[in-house]
């Protein structure tokens, strides 16, 4: 009767009620619960800071990715007794030129195909009418394409509205004067940040490890080592696959006779870094160019055959030999990763979907190992 009523009541409570009682009486926190709540508070504060400074952090995150990608090349150049500052500069120049080349490959395709769409689609539809209408008449159907309506639609869409299209794109992208300057500043800032990261790469990683609790240092180092091994194998293999496919599509499309073979082939080969999406974009661009150029089934089917053969080469020979089981995701998991990261982070999420999935896969494998060795599983 002389005891504390709250404690006497809590003694007979269930675990959820006991947990609620402890929250209401901080004096009764167990050391384990205190530690858990402390780490939970740290995680909440970090998530809030990341959300608050997300626009500012983007250039730093991209710069770190650039530095990570170029670090092996820098270290190899340094082993060849190239001064580190020069090695870092050369590596970043190679990366920036490669990205610029990938972007500029699309320009000739777009600038050449837009006028062709306006000029050649009506004749192509007339040819299609001449092929379909006799077949339709054989079964008693009246099928035809209104070529004049299509021609008027194209004239309305592609003539005299260039200014409106540009304004619409600028408004949709929310790029005004100051925002555009901020974008340009970020693009210029990223290589600069990557330069300083590469110059002090080991020191940056060492300072980051100083923040890790002592008991976690070895597991964190092991996890980082596994992630680095998986990403390194994936990036090296994927780079070789991209170069091989760029060569294949450029040469094969040139043999077929496609005028835009080299830009479309190079773009398709380099864009396969994004699985399925890169191949699909290249296929659409090539088929459209073939339809506008050949206006006949043999040329279009030849281009489609080139892409079919390229997909078979990639799936059954290049990727198994050069990439192997670096990530270990089946096609369904790859598609889910692309959709999930794309939904959360947009186009950037699509680009980083597979590398991020590799990191998550390593984490899940370690989590599974911990679970299988725990008393919860064994009991």
C-alpha positions in Angstrom: 0.0 0.0 0.0 2.9 2.3 0.7 4.5 1.9 -2.8 4.2 4.2 -5.7 0.7 3.7 -7.4 2.1 4.2 -10.9 4.9 1.6 -10.4 2.5 -0.9 -8.8 0.1 -0.5 -11.8 2.9 -0.8 -14.3 4.2 -4.0 -12.8 1.1 -5.8 -14.0 0.7 -4.1 -17.3 1.4 -5.6 -20.7 4.5 -4.6 -22.6 2.9 -1.9 -24.7 1.4 -0.3 -21.6 4.8 -0.6 -19.9 6.5 1.1 -22.8 3.9 3.9 -22.6 4.4 4.2 -18.9 8.2 4.5 -19.4 7.7 7.3 -22.0 5.6 9.2 -19.5 8.3 8.7 -16.7 11.8 9.3 -18.1 13.3 8.3 -14.8 12.4 4.7 -15.7 14.1 4.5 -19.1 16.3 1.5 -19.6 19.8 2.0 -21.1 18.8 0.2 -24.2 15.6 2.2 -24.7 17.5 5.4 -24.1 20.1 4.5 -26.7 17.4 3.6 -29.2 15.5 6.8 -28.7 18.7 8.8 -29.0 19.6 7.2 -32.3 16.0 7.7 -33.5 16.2 11.4 -32.6 19.5 11.7 -34.6 17.9 10.0 -37.6 14.9 12.3 -37.5 17.2 15.4 -37.2 19.3 14.2 -40.1 16.3 13.5 -42.3 14.9 17.0 -41.5 18.3 18.6 -42.4 18.5 16.6 -45.7 15.0 17.7 -46.6 15.7 21.3 -45.7 19.0 21.6 -47.6 18.1 19.2 -50.5 18.5 21.8 -53.3 21.9 22.8 -51.9 23.1 19.2 -51.4 22.4 18.1 -55.0 25.6 19.5 -56.5 27.6 18.0 -53.6 26.0 14.5 -54.1 26.6 14.6 -57.9 30.2 15.8 -57.3 30.8 12.9 -54.9 29.4 10.5 -57.5 31.7 12.0 -60.2 34.7 11.7 -57.8 33.9 8.1 -57.0 33.6 7.3 -60.7 36.9 8.9 -61.6 38.9 7.8 -58.5 40.2 4.5 -60.0 41.5 6.4 -63.1 43.1 9.1 -60.9 44.9 6.4 -58.8 46.1 4.6 -61.9 47.5 7.9 -63.3 49.2 8.6 -60.0 50.8 5.2 -60.0 52.3 6.1 -63.4 53.9 9.1 -61.6 51.5 11.7 -63.0 51.1 14.6 -60.5 47.9 14.2 -58.7 46.5 17.6 -59.6 47.1 16.9 -63.3 45.7 13.4 -63.0 42.5 14.7 -61.4 42.2 17.4 -64.1 42.6 14.9 -66.9 40.0 12.5 -65.3 37.4 15.3 -65.0 38.0 16.5 -68.5 37.4 13.0 -69.8 34.2 12.7 -67.8 32.8 16.1 -68.8 33.6 15.6 -72.4 31.9 12.2 -72.3 28.8 13.6 -70.8 28.8 16.5 -73.3 29.1 14.0 -76.1 26.2 12.0 -74.9 24.0 15.1 -74.8 25.1 16.4 -78.1 24.4 13.1 -79.9 20.7 13.8 -79.6 20.9 17.2 -81.2 21.5 16.1 -84.9 18.9 13.4 -84.6 16.2 15.9 -83.4 17.2 18.7 -85.7 17.1 16.4 -88.7 14.0 14.4 -87.9 11.6 17.3 -87.0 11.6 18.8 -90.5 11.4 15.2 -91.9 8.3 14.5 -89.9 6.6 17.5 -91.4 7.7 16.8 -94.9 7.6 13.0 -95.2 4.8 11.7 -92.9 2.0 12.7 -95.4 3.7 10.8 -98.3 4.3 7.9 -96.0 0.7 7.8 -95.0 -0.4 8.0 -98.6 1.9 5.0 -99.3 0.3 3.2 -96.3 -3.1 4.0 -97.6 -2.2 2.4 -100.9 -1.1 -0.7 -99.1 -4.0 -1.1 -96.7 -7.0 -0.1 -98.7 -6.8 -3.0 -101.2 -6.4 -5.4 -98.3 -9.4 -3.8 -96.5 -11.6 -3.9 -99.6 -11.0 -7.7 -99.8 -12.8 -8.2 -96.5 -15.4 -5.5 -97.2 -14.0 -2.9 -94.8 -13.7 0.8 -95.6 -10.3 1.7 -94.0 -8.3 4.8 -94.8 -6.2 7.5 -93.3 -7.2 11.1 -93.8 -3.8 12.4 -95.0 -5.0 16.0 -95.4 -6.1 16.1 -91.8 -2.8 14.8 -90.7 -0.9 17.3 -92.9 -3.0 20.2 -91.4 -2.3 18.9 -87.9 1.4 18.8 -88.5 1.4 22.2 -90.1 -0.4 23.6 -87.0 1.9 21.8 -84.5 5.2 22.5 -86.2 4.8 25.8 -87.9 4.7 29.2 -86.2 4.6 27.9 -82.7 8.3 27.6 -81.9 8.1 30.5 -79.5 5.1 29.1 -77.6 6.9 25.7 -77.3 10.0 27.3 -75.9 8.0 29.4 -73.4 6.0 26.3 -72.4 9.2 24.3 -71.8 10.8 27.1 -69.8 7.6 27.5 -67.7 7.3 23.7 -67.1 10.9 23.4 -66.1 10.5 26.5 -63.9 13.6 28.1 -65.3 13.5 31.8 -65.0 16.4 34.2 -64.9 17.7 33.6 -61.4 16.8 29.9 -61.5 18.6 29.4 -64.8 21.7 31.1 -63.4 21.5 28.9 -60.3 21.4 25.8 -62.6 24.4 27.0 -64.6 26.2 27.7 -61.4 25.5 24.2 -60.1 26.8 22.7 -63.4 30.0 24.7 -63.1 30.3 24.0 -59.4 30.1 20.2 -59.7 33.4 19.6 -61.4 35.1 22.0 -59.0 33.8 20.1 -56.0 34.7 16.8 -57.6 38.3 18.2 -58.1 38.7 19.0 -54.4 37.2 15.7 -53.4 39.6 13.7 -55.6 42.6 15.7 -54.4 41.8 14.7 -50.7 39.9 11.5 -51.3 41.6 9.4 -48.6 41.5 12.3 -46.1 37.8 12.9 -46.8 36.9 9.2 -46.2 39.1 9.1 -43.0 37.3 12.2 -41.6 33.9 10.7 -42.4 34.9 7.5 -40.6 35.8 9.5 -37.5 32.1 10.2 -37.0 31.2 6.5 -36.9 30.8 5.0 -33.4 33.7 2.8 -32.3 31.6 -0.3 -32.1 30.4 0.2 -35.6 33.6 1.1 -37.4 34.5 -2.4 -38.5 31.0 -3.3 -39.7 30.8 0.0 -41.6 34.2 -0.5 -43.2 33.2 -4.1 -44.2 30.0 -2.8 -45.7 31.7 0.0 -47.6 34.3 -2.5 -48.9 31.5 -4.8 -50.2 29.6 -2.0 -51.8 32.8 -0.7 -53.5 33.6 -4.1 -54.8 30.1 -4.6 -56.3 29.9 -1.1 -57.8 33.4 -1.3 -59.2 32.6 -4.6 -60.9 29.3 -3.3 -62.2 30.7 0.1 -63.5 33.7 -1.5 -65.2 31.6 -4.2 -66.9 28.8 -1.8 -67.8 31.3 0.5 -69.4 32.7 -2.2 -71.6 29.1 -3.3 -72.6 28.3 0.3 -73.5 31.3 0.7 -75.8 30.7 -2.7 -77.5 27.1 -1.9 -78.2 27.8 1.6 -79.4 30.2 0.1 -81.9 27.7 -2.6 -82.9 24.8 -0.3 -83.5 26.9 2.4 -85.3 28.4 -0.2 -87.7 25.3 -2.3 -88.2 23.0 0.7 -88.9 25.6 2.1 -91.3 25.6 -1.2 -93.2 21.8 -1.1 -93.4 22.1 2.4 -94.9 20.5 4.6 -92.2 21.8 8.2 -92.6 21.8 8.9 -88.9 23.5 5.6 -88.1 26.4 7.0 -86.1 24.6 9.4 -83.8 21.7 7.0 -83.1 24.1 4.1 -82.7 26.4 5.9 -80.3 23.4 7.2 -78.3 21.8 3.7 -78.1 25.1 2.1 -76.9 25.8 4.7 -74.3 22.2 4.9 -73.1 22.0 1.2 -72.2 23.5 2.3 -68.9 19.8 2.7 -68.1 18.4 -0.8 -68.7 15.4 -1.1 -71.1 14.8 2.6 -71.2 18.0 3.4 -73.1 17.4 0.5 -75.5 13.8 1.5 -76.0 14.7 5.2 -76.7 17.3 4.1 -79.3 14.9 1.7 -80.9 12.2 4.4 -81.3 14.6 6.9 -82.7 16.1 4.4 -85.2 12.7 3.1 -86.4 11.3 6.6 -86.8 14.4 7.6 -88.8 14.1 4.5 -90.9 10.4 5.1 -91.6 11.1 8.7 -92.6 14.1 7.8 -94.8 13.1 4.5 -96.5 9.3 4.7 -96.5 9.3 0.9 -97.1 9.0 -2.2 -95.0 12.4 -3.7 -95.9 14.5 -0.8 -94.5 12.4 -0.6 -91.3 12.6 -4.3 -90.7 16.3 -4.3 -91.3 16.7 -1.6 -88.6 14.5 -3.6 -86.3 16.6 -6.7 -86.9 19.7 -4.8 -86.0 18.2 -3.9 -82.6 16.9 -7.4 -82.1 20.3 -8.8 -82.7 21.9 -6.2 -80.4 19.5 -7.1 -77.6 20.4 -10.8 -78.0 24.1 -10.0 -78.0 23.8 -7.9 -74.9 21.6 -10.3 -72.9 23.2 -13.6 -73.8 26.9 -12.7 -74.3 28.1 -9.2 -73.3 26.3 -8.7 -70.0 26.9 -12.3 -68.6 30.6 -12.1 -69.5 31.5 -8.5 -68.7 29.0 -7.7 -65.9 28.3 -11.1 -64.6 26.4 -11.3 -61.3 27.7 -8.0 -60.0 24.2 -6.9 -58.9 22.3 -10.1 -59.0 18.9 -8.6 -59.7 16.5 -10.5 -62.0 14.7 -8.5 -64.7 11.5 -8.0 -62.6 13.6 -6.5 -59.8 15.4 -4.3 -62.3 12.1 -3.0 -63.7 10.7 -2.4 -60.2 13.9 -0.5 -59.2 13.7 1.7 -62.3 10.0 2.5 -61.6 10.5 3.0 -57.9 13.5 5.3 -58.1 12.0 7.1 -61.1 8.8 7.8 -59.1 10.7 9.1 -56.1 13.5 11.0 -57.7 12.5 11.6 -61.3 14.9 11.1 -64.2 17.9 11.2 -61.8 16.4 8.3 -59.9 16.2 6.3 -63.2 19.9 7.0 -63.7 21.0 5.9 -60.3 18.5 3.0 -59.9 20.8 0.1 -60.5 23.9 1.4 -58.6 21.6 2.3 -55.7 20.0 -1.1 -55.9 23.4 -2.7 -55.7 24.0 -0.8 -52.4 20.6 -1.9 -51.1 21.3 -5.5 -52.1 24.5 -5.6 -50.1 22.6 -4.1 -47.1 19.8 -6.6 -47.5 22.3 -9.5 -47.7 24.0 -8.4 -44.5 20.6 -7.9 -42.8 19.6 -11.4 -43.9 22.9 -12.8 -42.5 22.3 -11.1 -39.1 18.7 -12.4 -39.0 19.7 -16.0 -39.8 22.3 -15.9 -37.0 20.0 -14.3 -34.5 18.2 -16.0 -31.7 14.9 -14.8 -33.2 15.4 -17.0 -36.2 17.0 -20.0 -34.4 14.3 -20.1 -31.8 
